[in-house]
């Protein structure tokens, strides 16, 4: 965690961008520039895709809310064990509290 005590991670930055673009689209702030609107919609679609790192990390949060073993996460995310551990570390850096209860991880 940075010296200011606030989490700093790519997940938080990407989440902020995602929220800002969703807000701008909902409020029709791109109405005068269709190219920007199209780019924003495209970015949001790609970010939510399971092929993107951010998309898999958001899916991991959903899986962790219900609780999952390491093998469950590997299977559901179609990722290696090492990648799952990297994502868990990144989520912790972003301020998520990851708990291990027996063999089940939870957020």
VENJOMO-V356487 format. One record per run of one state. SS is the DSSP state (alpha for helix, beta for strand, coil for the rest). FROM is the first residue (numbers start at 1). LEN is the number of residues. If there is no record, write none. Layout:
SS/FROM/LEN + SS/FROM/LEN
//
This chain:
coil/1/9 + alpha/10/17 + coil/27/7 + alpha/34/14 + coil/48/5 + alpha/53/14 + coil/67/1 + beta/68/1 + coil/69/1 + alpha/70/8 + coil/78/3 + alpha/81/13 + coil/94/5 + beta/99/3 + coil/102/2 + beta/104/3 + coil/107/1
//
